[in-house]
Amino acid sequence: MNRFPRKYRPFATLALVLAVTVLPVSVALADKDDHVEARELLRRGEILPLPEILDMAQRHVAGDIIEVELEREDSGWEYKVKVLTSTGRLKKVTLNARNGALIKIKDD
């Protein structure tokens, strides 16, 4: 857990669990093997590690990260990061999972 910056530590465990287990049913069977698939994607370089994604999301929208999803879309894997801003607004930052490129930011 020491690899996470201090400001992310309260959310690191929750975000990690969400990132490796929240896969759409259409992509993978909704069973206990979802985390295995996520680890394999990371090993093959198809997705970036979670600490990098959290940092990239924070660069676009500052606040508390409250949820992270990893989803397969037509264009490829995407991380969807929900951020609660200091003003109480909920934003969803969508990033390309392979390179971290910003896809969109929307109010959630």
WORATA-V922826 format. One record per helix or strand of 3 or more residues. SS is the DSSP state (helix for helix, strand for strand). FROM is the first residue (numbers start at 0). LEN is the number of residues. If there is no record, write none. Layout:
# WORATA-V922826
[[SS,FROM,LEN] [SS,FROM,LEN]]
This chain:
# WORATA-V922826
[[helix,5,16] [helix,33,10] [helix,49,11] [strand,63,10] [strand,75,9] [strand,89,7] [strand,101,6]]
